[in-house]
Amino acid sequence: MESKKNKIALVTGGSRGLGKDMALNLAKKGLDVVLTYNSKKEEAEAVVKEIEKLGQKAAAIQLDVAEVSGFDLFFQNVASALKSTFGVEKIDFLINNAGIGVHESLLSTTTAQFDDLVNIQFKGPFFLTQKALEIMNDGGGIVNISSGLTRFSFPGYGAYASMKGAMETLTKYQAKELGERKIRVNIVAPGAIATDFGGGAVRDNEQLNQFLASVTALGRVGLPEDIGSVVAFLCTDDAKWVNAQRIEVSGGMNL
């Protein structure tokens, strides 16, 4: 009798921060994981080992989300890994997590910063999803990542939050168009999280950290482990009727 195959999730930017926590939580839910890294190969391979300790299979593959021209080669590498590591040809879930933070006022934002944000936060996920759908099983799901900054505003995040707003709109269209394949699409919007994201300001700037805690109903800033379990939940049958939703995970910021 053939053994039952685990579902497989592809997590972009899974070597550290929120993506790492997502990958580990997916493994805890019984999913196998393909995670991508841009430059931190050793960190990514350490996450693979952690996932294997949890009893799941994993593989790490290099990807620069900003370079759409590299996606064909990336998916060739994914196909090879699926065959060799997992013994399958398709994935079930895609988590578009990879991203950068740019803190710059509207007046001082450069075209280069703007282009980086478009490429990494919007154009990259748009076309990565398009290509991923070719190797995605029906009945799976996509989880995009937004930000609390689409609902409330902090000066300096105008360009960044605008890209995330675009992803929120795209999520609804993806859910609508992919419904015939029974692929659910949702978007998770973290609040302020203490990671090295955006230079680590939320984590390392005590004054900022205290201010953000003061405007959060639960009285602290978020941690990576506050987010990953929600993303993992969306990739289980427990969330089978959750579709086209923006789920904010911010502890109740700026209520």
Phi and psi restraints in degrees (value plus and minus 20) as a CYANA .aco file:
   2 GLU   PHI     -92.4   -52.4
   2 GLU   PSI     116.5   156.5
   3 SER   PHI     -91.6   -51.6
   3 SER   PSI     128.0   168.0
   4 LYS   PHI     -89.4   -49.4
   4 LYS   PSI     112.5   152.5
   5 LYS   PHI    -102.0   -62.0
   5 LYS   PSI     118.0   158.0
   6 ASN   PHI     -92.1   -52.1
   6 ASN   PSI     133.0   173.0
   7 LYS   PHI     -89.5   -49.5
   7 LYS   PSI     131.4   171.4
   8 ILE   PHI    -142.8  -102.8
   8 ILE   PSI     111.2   151.2
   9 ALA   PHI    -133.2   -93.2
   9 ALA   PSI     117.4   157.4
  10 LEU   PHI    -124.1   -84.1
  10 LEU   PSI      99.2   139.2
  11 VAL   PHI    -134.7   -94.7
  11 VAL   PSI      96.7   136.7
  12 THR   PHI    -101.8   -61.8
  12 THR   PSI     123.4   163.4
  13 GLY   PHI      45.5    85.5
  13 GLY   PSI      23.7    63.7
  14 GLY   PHI    -114.4   -74.4
  14 GLY   PSI      -9.2    30.8
  15 SER   PHI    -106.9   -66.9
  15 SER   PSI     -37.6     2.4
  16 ARG   PHI    -177.5  -137.5
  16 ARG   PSI     154.5   194.5
  17 GLY   PHI      36.4    76.4
  17 GLY   PSI    -157.8  -117.8
  18 LEU   PHI     -82.8   -42.8
  18 LEU   PSI     -60.9   -20.9
  19 GLY   PHI     -81.7   -41.7
  19 GLY   PSI     -60.4   -20.4
  20 LYS   PHI     -81.3   -41.3
  20 LYS   PSI     -64.9   -24.9
  21 ASP   PHI     -85.7   -45.7
  21 ASP   PSI     -56.9   -16.9
  22 MET   PHI     -80.8   -40.8
  22 MET   PSI     -67.6   -27.6
  23 ALA   PHI     -79.6   -39.6
  23 ALA   PSI     -63.9   -23.9
  24 LEU   PHI     -87.2   -47.2
  24 LEU   PSI     -59.9   -19.9
  25 ASN   PHI     -88.5   -48.5
  25 ASN   PSI     -55.4   -15.4
  26 LEU   PHI     -81.3   -41.3
  26 LEU   PSI     -62.7   -22.7
  27 ALA   PHI     -83.1   -43.1
  27 ALA   PSI     -60.0   -20.0
  28 LYS   PHI     -83.2   -43.2
  28 LYS   PSI     -46.2    -6.2
  29 LYS   PHI    -106.2   -66.2
  29 LYS   PSI     -16.8    23.2
  30 GLY   PHI      71.8   111.8
  30 GLY   PSI      -6.8    33.2
  31 LEU   PHI    -115.3   -75.3
  31 LEU   PSI     129.3   169.3
  32 ASP   PHI    -107.1   -67.1
  32 ASP   PSI     136.9   176.9
  33 VAL   PHI    -154.6  -114.6
  33 VAL   PSI     111.6   151.6
  34 VAL   PHI    -125.2   -85.2
  34 VAL   PSI     101.8   141.8
  35 LEU   PHI    -138.7   -98.7
  35 LEU   PSI     128.4   168.4
  36 THR   PHI    -129.9   -89.9
  36 THR   PSI     136.1   176.1
  37 TYR   PHI    -158.1  -118.1
  37 TYR   PSI     133.6   173.6
  38 ASN   PHI    -109.4   -69.4
  38 ASN   PSI     -76.3   -36.3
  39 SER   PHI    -150.7  -110.7
  39 SER   PSI     -34.8     5.2
  40 LYS   PHI    -113.6   -73.6
  40 LYS   PSI      51.0    91.0
  41 LYS   PHI     -82.6   -42.6
  41 LYS   PSI     -63.0   -23.0
  42 GLU   PHI     -83.6   -43.6
  42 GLU   PSI     -61.8   -21.8
  43 GLU   PHI     -82.6   -42.6
  43 GLU   PSI     -61.4   -21.4
  44 ALA   PHI     -83.6   -43.6
  44 ALA   PSI     -61.8   -21.8
  45 GLU   PHI     -89.1   -49.1
  45 GLU   PSI     -49.5    -9.5
  46 ALA   PHI     -86.9   -46.9
  46 ALA   PSI     -57.1   -17.1
  47 VAL   PHI     -86.3   -46.3
  47 VAL   PSI     -60.4   -20.4
  48 VAL   PHI     -76.2   -36.2
  48 VAL   PSI     -64.3   -24.3
  49 LYS   PHI     -84.6   -44.6
  49 LYS   PSI     -59.4   -19.4
  50 GLU   PHI     -82.1   -42.1
  50 GLU   PSI     -60.7   -20.7
  51 ILE   PHI     -85.7   -45.7
  51 ILE   PSI     -60.6   -20.6
  52 GLU   PHI     -84.4   -44.4
  52 GLU   PSI     -54.3   -14.3
  53 LYS   PHI     -84.3   -44.3
  53 LYS   PSI     -47.3    -7.3
  54 LEU   PHI    -101.4   -61.4
  54 LEU   PSI     -20.2    19.8
  55 GLY   PHI      72.6   112.6
  55 GLY   PSI      -9.3    30.7
  56 GLN   PHI    -133.2   -93.2
  56 GLN   PSI     144.1   184.1
  57 LYS   PHI    -111.4   -71.4
  57 LYS   PSI     131.9   171.9
  58 ALA   PHI    -175.1  -135.1
  58 ALA   PSI     137.0   177.0
  59 ALA   PHI    -166.8  -126.8
  59 ALA   PSI     127.5   167.5
  60 ALA   PHI    -137.4   -97.4
  60 ALA   PSI     111.7   151.7
  61 ILE   PHI    -153.1  -113.1
  61 ILE   PSI     117.4   157.4
  62 GLN   PHI     -91.4   -51.4
  62 GLN   PSI     118.3   158.3
  63 LEU   PHI    -174.5  -134.5
  63 LEU   PSI     110.2   150.2
  64 ASP   PHI    -124.9   -84.9
  64 ASP   PSI      85.9   125.9
  65 VAL   PHI     -81.9   -41.9
  65 VAL   PSI     -44.1    -4.1
  66 ALA   PHI     -95.2   -55.2
  66 ALA   PSI     -36.8     3.2
  67 GLU   PHI    -125.4   -85.4
  67 GLU   PSI      66.3   106.3
  68 VAL   PHI     -78.4   -38.4
  68 VAL   PSI     -50.8   -10.8
  69 SER   PHI     -84.6   -44.6
  69 SER   PSI     -38.1     1.9
  70 GLY   PHI    -112.7   -72.7
  70 GLY   PSI     -19.7    20.3
  71 PHE   PHI     -88.1   -48.1
  71 PHE   PSI     -54.9   -14.9
  72 ASP   PHI     -81.4   -41.4
  72 ASP   PSI     -66.0   -26.0
  73 LEU   PHI     -83.9   -43.9
  73 LEU   PSI     -61.4   -21.4
  74 PHE   PHI     -77.2   -37.2
  74 PHE   PSI     -66.9   -26.9
  75 PHE   PHI     -92.4   -52.4
  75 PHE   PSI     -44.3    -4.3
  76 GLN   PHI     -83.8   -43.8
  76 GLN   PSI     -62.4   -22.4
  77 ASN   PHI     -86.4   -46.4
  77 ASN   PSI     -57.3   -17.3
  78 VAL   PHI     -83.0   -43.0
  78 VAL   PSI     -65.4   -25.4
  79 ALA   PHI     -78.7   -38.7
  79 ALA   PSI     -62.2   -22.2
  80 SER   PHI     -83.1   -43.1
  80 SER   PSI     -64.6   -24.6
  81 ALA   PHI     -85.9   -45.9
  81 ALA   PSI     -59.2   -19.2
  82 LEU   PHI     -80.0   -40.0
  82 LEU   PSI     -61.5   -21.5
  83 LYS   PHI     -90.2   -50.2
  83 LYS   PSI     -68.8   -28.8
  84 SER   PHI     -97.8   -57.8
  84 SER   PSI     -59.4   -19.4
  85 THR   PHI    -111.5   -71.5
  85 THR   PSI     -56.7   -16.7
  86 PHE   PHI    -132.9   -92.9
  86 PHE   PSI     -34.6     5.4
  87 GLY   PHI      49.2    89.2
  87 GLY   PSI       8.8    48.8
  88 VAL   PHI    -155.5  -115.5
  88 VAL   PSI     157.9   197.9
  89 GLU   PHI    -137.1   -97.1
  89 GLU   PSI     -30.4     9.6
  90 LYS   PHI    -154.7  -114.7
  90 LYS   PSI     138.7   178.7
  91 ILE   PHI    -124.0   -84.0
  91 ILE   PSI     148.7   188.7
  92 ASP   PHI    -134.3   -94.3
  92 ASP   PSI     -49.8    -9.8
  93 PHE   PHI    -156.5  -116.5
  93 PHE   PSI     126.0   166.0
  94 LEU   PHI    -145.2  -105.2
  94 LEU   PSI     107.6   147.6
  95 ILE   PHI    -135.8   -95.8
  95 ILE   PSI      89.8   129.8
  96 ASN   PHI    -105.6   -65.6
  96 ASN   PSI      63.2   103.2
  97 ASN   PHI    -123.0   -83.0
  97 ASN   PSI     -52.3   -12.3
  98 ALA   PHI     -73.7   -33.7
  98 ALA   PSI     115.2   155.2
  99 GLY   PHI    -189.3  -149.3
  99 GLY   PSI     151.5   191.5
 100 ILE   PHI    -149.7  -109.7
 100 ILE   PSI     140.3   180.3
 101 GLY   PHI    -131.5   -91.5
 101 GLY   PSI     113.5   153.5
 102 VAL   PHI    -145.2  -105.2
 102 VAL   PSI      99.9   139.9
 103 HIS   PHI    -128.8   -88.8
 103 HIS   PSI      85.5   125.5
 104 GLU   PHI    -175.2  -135.2
 104 GLU   PSI     116.9   156.9
 105 SER   PHI     -84.9   -44.9
 105 SER   PSI     141.0   181.0
 106 LEU   PHI     -79.3   -39.3
 106 LEU   PSI     -55.6   -15.6
 107 LEU   PHI     -92.9   -52.9
 107 LEU   PSI     -47.1    -7.1
 108 SER   PHI    -127.0   -87.0
 108 SER   PSI     -20.3    19.7
 109 THR   PHI     -84.9   -44.9
 109 THR   PSI     109.6   149.6
 110 THR   PHI    -111.4   -71.4
 110 THR   PSI     141.1   181.1
 111 THR   PHI     -83.5   -43.5
 111 THR   PSI     -53.2   -13.2
 112 ALA   PHI     -85.2   -45.2
 112 ALA   PSI     -63.9   -23.9
 113 GLN   PHI     -82.5   -42.5
 113 GLN   PSI     -62.9   -22.9
 114 PHE   PHI     -81.9   -41.9
 114 PHE   PSI     -65.9   -25.9
 115 ASP   PHI     -82.4   -42.4
 115 ASP   PSI     -61.0   -21.0
 116 ASP   PHI     -78.3   -38.3
 116 ASP   PSI     -64.7   -24.7
 117 LEU   PHI     -84.1   -44.1
 117 LEU   PSI     -64.9   -24.9
 118 VAL   PHI     -78.3   -38.3
 118 VAL   PSI     -69.0   -29.0
 119 ASN   PHI     -85.5   -45.5
 119 ASN   PSI     -61.6   -21.6
 120 ILE   PHI    -105.7   -65.7
 120 ILE   PSI     -59.4   -19.4
 121 GLN   PHI    -112.9   -72.9
 121 GLN   PSI     -40.2    -0.2
 122 PHE   PHI    -150.6  -110.6
 122 PHE   PSI     -79.2   -39.2
 123 LYS   PHI     -81.2   -41.2
 123 LYS   PSI     -64.9   -24.9
 124 GLY   PHI     -77.5   -37.5
 124 GLY   PSI     -78.1   -38.1
 125 PRO   PHI     -79.6   -39.6
 125 PRO   PSI     -55.5   -15.5
 126 PHE   PHI     -78.3   -38.3
 126 PHE   PSI     -72.7   -32.7
 127 PHE   PHI    -103.3   -63.3
 127 PHE   PSI     -45.9    -5.9
 128 LEU   PHI     -83.8   -43.8
 128 LEU   PSI     -62.6   -22.6
 129 THR   PHI     -83.9   -43.9
 129 THR   PSI     -62.5   -22.5
 130 GLN   PHI     -74.4   -34.4
 130 GLN   PSI     -65.6   -25.6
 131 LYS   PHI     -96.3   -56.3
 131 LYS   PSI     -55.6   -15.6
 132 ALA   PHI     -83.5   -43.5
 132 ALA   PSI     -51.1   -11.1
 133 LEU   PHI     -82.3   -42.3
 133 LEU   PSI     -41.7    -1.7
 134 GLU   PHI     -90.1   -50.1
 134 GLU   PSI     -45.2    -5.2
 135 ILE   PHI    -138.9   -98.9
 135 ILE   PSI       5.9    45.9
 136 MET   PHI    -129.2   -89.2
 136 MET   PSI     113.4   153.4
 137 ASN   PHI     -87.9   -47.9
 137 ASN   PSI     126.7   166.7
 138 ASP   PHI     -83.6   -43.6
 138 ASP   PSI     132.6   172.6
 139 GLY   PHI      63.7   103.7
 139 GLY   PSI     -14.3    25.7
 140 GLY   PHI    -113.1   -73.1
 140 GLY   PSI    -163.6  -123.6
 141 GLY   PHI    -186.0  -146.0
 141 GLY   PSI     143.9   183.9
 142 ILE   PHI    -146.2  -106.2
 142 ILE   PSI     115.9   155.9
 143 VAL   PHI    -141.0  -101.0
 143 VAL   PSI      95.9   135.9
 144 ASN   PHI    -113.6   -73.6
 144 ASN   PSI     142.5   182.5
 145 ILE   PHI    -140.7  -100.7
 145 ILE   PSI     105.8   145.8
 146 SER   PHI    -131.8   -91.8
 146 SER   PSI    -163.6  -123.6
 147 SER   PHI    -179.0  -139.0
 147 SER   PSI     128.9   168.9
 148 GLY   PHI     -76.9   -36.9
 148 GLY   PSI     -40.7    -0.7
 149 LEU   PHI     -89.2   -49.2
 149 LEU   PSI     -26.1    13.9
 150 THR   PHI    -102.8   -62.8
 150 THR   PSI     -38.8     1.2
 151 ARG   PHI    -118.2   -78.2
 151 ARG   PSI     -60.2   -20.2
 152 PHE   PHI    -143.7  -103.7
 152 PHE   PSI     142.8   182.8
 153 SER   PHI    -142.4  -102.4
 153 SER   PSI     117.0   157.0
 154 PHE   PHI    -137.6   -97.6
 154 PHE   PSI     107.4   147.4
 155 PRO   PHI     -72.1   -32.1
 155 PRO   PSI     118.5   158.5
 156 GLY   PHI      85.5   125.5
 156 GLY   PSI     -28.1    11.9
 157 TYR   PHI    -135.5   -95.5
 157 TYR   PSI       0.2    40.2
 158 GLY   PHI     -78.0   -38.0
 158 GLY   PSI     -67.8   -27.8
 159 ALA   PHI     -90.6   -50.6
 159 ALA   PSI     -66.1   -26.1
 160 TYR   PHI     -78.1   -38.1
 160 TYR   PSI     -70.4   -30.4
 161 ALA   PHI     -86.0   -46.0
 161 ALA   PSI     -51.4   -11.4
 162 SER   PHI     -83.6   -43.6
 162 SER   PSI     -59.3   -19.3
 163 MET   PHI     -84.9   -44.9
 163 MET   PSI     -59.8   -19.8
 164 LYS   PHI     -87.2   -47.2
 164 LYS   PSI     -55.7   -15.7
 165 GLY   PHI     -81.5   -41.5
 165 GLY   PSI     -58.5   -18.5
 166 ALA   PHI     -83.2   -43.2
 166 ALA   PSI     -59.9   -19.9
 167 MET   PHI     -85.5   -45.5
 167 MET   PSI     -54.4   -14.4
 168 GLU   PHI     -85.9   -45.9
 168 GLU   PSI     -61.7   -21.7
 169 THR   PHI     -85.2   -45.2
 169 THR   PSI     -64.4   -24.4
 170 LEU   PHI     -78.6   -38.6
 170 LEU   PSI     -58.5   -18.5
 171 THR   PHI     -76.3   -36.3
 171 THR   PSI     -63.1   -23.1
 172 LYS   PHI     -84.9   -44.9
 172 LYS   PSI     -62.1   -22.1
 173 TYR   PHI     -87.2   -47.2
 173 TYR   PSI     -59.6   -19.6
 174 GLN   PHI     -81.9   -41.9
 174 GLN   PSI     -64.2   -24.2
 175 ALA   PHI     -80.7   -40.7
 175 ALA   PSI     -61.2   -21.2
 176 LYS   PHI     -85.9   -45.9
 176 LYS   PSI     -69.6   -29.6
 177 GLU   PHI     -95.4   -55.4
 177 GLU   PSI     -46.2    -6.2
 178 LEU   PHI    -115.8   -75.8
 178 LEU   PSI     -20.5    19.5
 179 GLY   PHI     -77.6   -37.6
 179 GLY   PSI     -54.6   -14.6
 180 GLU   PHI     -86.3   -46.3
 180 GLU   PSI     -40.5    -0.5
 181 ARG   PHI    -116.5   -76.5
 181 ARG   PSI     -14.0    26.0
 182 LYS   PHI      38.9    78.9
 182 LYS   PSI      11.8    51.8
 183 ILE   PHI    -116.1   -76.1
 183 ILE   PSI     100.0   140.0
 184 ARG   PHI    -108.0   -68.0
 184 ARG   PSI     123.1   163.1
 185 VAL   PHI    -151.7  -111.7
 185 VAL   PSI     102.3   142.3
 186 ASN   PHI    -152.8  -112.8
 186 ASN   PSI     145.1   185.1
 187 ILE   PHI    -152.1  -112.1
 187 ILE   PSI     111.4   151.4
 188 VAL   PHI    -124.1   -84.1
 188 VAL   PSI     109.7   149.7
 189 ALA   PHI    -134.7   -94.7
 189 ALA   PSI      76.9   116.9
 190 PRO   PHI     -89.9   -49.9
 190 PRO   PSI     130.9   170.9
 191 GLY   PHI    -104.2   -64.2
 191 GLY   PSI    -176.7  -136.7
 192 ALA   PHI     -88.3   -48.3
 192 ALA   PSI     107.8   147.8
 193 ILE   PHI    -143.3  -103.3
 193 ILE   PSI     117.8   157.8
 194 ALA   PHI    -102.1   -62.1
 194 ALA   PSI      67.4   107.4
 195 THR   PHI    -155.6  -115.6
 195 THR   PSI    -193.1  -153.1
 196 ASP   PHI    -103.4   -63.4
 196 ASP   PSI     -14.0    26.0
 197 PHE   PHI     -80.3   -40.3
 197 PHE   PSI     117.8   157.8
 198 GLY   PHI      40.0    80.0
 198 GLY   PSI      13.8    53.8
 199 GLY   PHI      63.9   103.9
 199 GLY   PSI     -14.7    25.3
 200 GLY   PHI      56.5    96.5
 200 GLY   PSI      -0.2    39.8
 201 ALA   PHI     -78.8   -38.8
 201 ALA   PSI     -65.7   -25.7
 202 VAL   PHI     -81.9   -41.9
 202 VAL   PSI     -57.4   -17.4
 203 ARG   PHI     -96.5   -56.5
 203 ARG   PSI     -62.8   -22.8
 204 ASP   PHI    -119.6   -79.6
 204 ASP   PSI     -41.0    -1.0
 205 ASN   PHI    -111.6   -71.6
 205 ASN   PSI      82.7   122.7
 206 GLU   PHI     -77.5   -37.5
 206 GLU   PSI     -61.5   -21.5
 207 GLN   PHI     -84.4   -44.4
 207 GLN   PSI     -65.2   -25.2
 208 LEU   PHI     -84.2   -44.2
 208 LEU   PSI     -63.5   -23.5
 209 ASN   PHI     -77.9   -37.9
 209 ASN   PSI     -66.4   -26.4
 210 GLN   PHI     -86.9   -46.9
 210 GLN   PSI     -58.7   -18.7
 211 PHE   PHI     -83.3   -43.3
 211 PHE   PSI     -66.9   -26.9
 212 LEU   PHI     -83.1   -43.1
 212 LEU   PSI     -58.7   -18.7
 213 ALA   PHI     -81.5   -41.5
 213 ALA   PSI     -56.2   -16.2
 214 SER   PHI     -90.5   -50.5
 214 SER   PSI     -43.2    -3.2
 215 VAL   PHI    -121.9   -81.9
 215 VAL   PSI      -7.8    32.2
 216 THR   PHI    -130.4   -90.4
 216 THR   PSI     107.2   147.2
 217 ALA   PHI     -75.4   -35.4
 217 ALA   PSI     -57.1   -17.1
 218 LEU   PHI    -106.0   -66.0
 218 LEU   PSI     -18.0    22.0
 219 GLY   PHI      58.6    98.6
 219 GLY   PSI      -0.6    39.4
 220 ARG   PHI    -174.5  -134.5
 220 ARG   PSI     147.5   187.5
 221 VAL   PHI    -102.7   -62.7
 221 VAL   PSI     144.2   184.2
 222 GLY   PHI     -96.9   -56.9
 222 GLY   PSI     141.5   181.5
 223 LEU   PHI    -142.4  -102.4
 223 LEU   PSI     136.5   176.5
 224 PRO   PHI     -72.0   -32.0
 224 PRO   PSI     -59.1   -19.1
 225 GLU   PHI     -89.8   -49.8
 225 GLU   PSI     -25.5    14.5
 226 ASP   PHI     -99.9   -59.9
 226 ASP   PSI     -37.4     2.6
 227 ILE   PHI    -125.1   -85.1
 227 ILE   PSI     -63.8   -23.8
 228 GLY   PHI     -77.7   -37.7
 228 GLY   PSI     -56.8   -16.8
 229 SER   PHI     -88.6   -48.6
 229 SER   PSI     -49.5    -9.5
 230 VAL   PHI     -91.6   -51.6
 230 VAL   PSI     -63.1   -23.1
 231 VAL   PHI     -81.0   -41.0
 231 VAL   PSI     -63.8   -23.8
 232 ALA   PHI     -83.3   -43.3
 232 ALA   PSI     -61.0   -21.0
 233 PHE   PHI     -75.4   -35.4
 233 PHE   PSI     -61.8   -21.8
 234 LEU   PHI     -86.5   -46.5
 234 LEU   PSI     -34.8     5.2
 235 CYS   PHI    -123.0   -83.0
 235 CYS   PSI       4.6    44.6
 236 THR   PHI    -145.2  -105.2
 236 THR   PSI     147.5   187.5
 237 ASP   PHI     -87.4   -47.4
 237 ASP   PSI     -38.0     2.0
 238 ASP   PHI     -81.2   -41.2
 238 ASP   PSI     -44.8    -4.8
 239 ALA   PHI    -126.8   -86.8
 239 ALA   PSI       3.8    43.8
 240 LYS   PHI     -83.1   -43.1
 240 LYS   PSI     -39.4     0.6
 241 TRP   PHI    -131.0   -91.0
 241 TRP   PSI      -7.9    32.1
 242 VAL   PHI    -115.8   -75.8
 242 VAL   PSI      96.9   136.9
 243 ASN   PHI    -169.5  -129.5
 243 ASN   PSI     121.3   161.3
 244 ALA   PHI      41.4    81.4
 244 ALA   PSI      11.6    51.6
 245 GLN   PHI    -126.2   -86.2
 245 GLN   PSI     124.6   164.6
 246 ARG   PHI    -118.0   -78.0
 246 ARG   PSI      95.2   135.2
 247 ILE   PHI    -130.1   -90.1
 247 ILE   PSI      89.9   129.9
 248 GLU   PHI    -105.3   -65.3
 248 GLU   PSI     112.8   152.8
 249 VAL   PHI    -144.0  -104.0
 249 VAL   PSI      61.5   101.5
 250 SER   PHI    -150.9  -110.9
 250 SER   PSI     -15.3    24.7
 251 GLY   PHI      51.3    91.3
 251 GLY   PSI     -11.5    28.5
 252 GLY   PHI      66.5   106.5
 252 GLY   PSI      40.7    80.7
 253 MET   PHI    -103.5   -63.5
 253 MET   PSI     120.4   160.4
 254 ASN   PHI      29.0    69.0
 254 ASN   PSI      32.0    72.0
